[in-house]
């Protein structure tokens, strides 16, 4: 069973990534994450740490709040 919150955060990251026209590889490189890790995060299959969330937000040039409050 998927955790609904993790799934929503993952979909928010995916939405913002696609809005920036970044591939998973490019965002992974910018955030110092593997493509596999980023894929798991976007699917909601990974319990993301605050530090990782911060690195992703920084790589997307958004605030963490933008990820958590994303309306898509």
C-alpha positions as CSV (number, residue, x, y, z in Angstrom):
1,X,0.0,0.0,0.0
2,X,1.4,3.4,-1.0
3,X,1.7,6.2,1.4
4,X,-0.6,9.0,0.1
5,X,1.6,11.8,1.4
6,X,4.8,10.4,-0.2
7,X,2.9,9.8,-3.4
8,X,1.7,13.4,-3.5
9,X,5.2,14.8,-2.8
10,X,6.6,12.6,-5.5
11,X,4.0,13.7,-8.0
12,X,4.7,17.3,-7.1
13,X,8.4,16.8,-7.7
14,X,7.6,15.2,-11.0
15,X,5.3,18.0,-12.0
16,X,7.9,20.7,-11.2
17,X,10.6,18.7,-12.9
18,X,8.6,18.4,-16.1
19,X,7.7,22.1,-15.9
20,X,11.4,22.9,-15.9
21,X,11.8,20.4,-18.8
22,X,14.3,18.3,-16.9
23,X,14.7,14.6,-17.4
24,X,15.1,12.4,-14.3
25,X,18.8,12.1,-15.2
26,X,19.3,15.8,-15.3
27,X,17.5,16.5,-12.0
28,X,19.3,13.6,-10.4
29,X,22.6,15.1,-11.5
30,X,21.7,18.5,-10.2
31,X,20.5,17.1,-6.9
32,X,23.3,14.5,-6.6
33,X,20.8,11.6,-6.6
34,X,20.7,8.5,-8.8
35,X,18.0,8.2,-11.4
36,X,16.7,5.1,-9.6
37,X,16.3,7.1,-6.3
38,X,14.6,9.9,-8.0
39,X,12.2,7.5,-9.8
40,X,11.4,5.9,-6.5
41,X,10.7,9.3,-4.9
42,X,8.4,10.3,-7.7
43,X,6.4,7.1,-7.5
44,X,6.1,7.6,-3.7
45,X,8.0,4.4,-3.0
46,X,10.8,6.1,-0.9
47,X,10.5,7.8,2.4
48,X,12.3,11.0,1.5
49,X,14.5,12.8,4.0
50,X,14.3,16.5,4.6
51,X,17.9,16.9,3.3
52,X,17.0,15.1,0.1
53,X,13.9,17.2,-0.3
54,X,16.0,20.3,0.2
55,X,18.5,19.2,-2.5
56,X,15.7,18.5,-4.9
57,X,14.1,21.9,-4.2
58,X,17.5,23.6,-4.7
59,X,18.1,21.8,-8.0
60,X,14.6,22.8,-9.2
61,X,15.2,26.4,-8.0
62,X,12.1,26.3,-5.9
63,X,11.3,26.4,-2.1
64,X,10.5,23.3,-0.3
65,X,7.1,24.9,0.3
66,X,6.5,24.9,-3.4
67,X,7.0,21.2,-3.5
68,X,4.8,20.6,-0.5
69,X,2.0,22.9,-1.6
70,X,2.1,22.2,-5.3
71,X,-1.3,22.3,-7.0
72,X,-1.2,20.2,-10.2
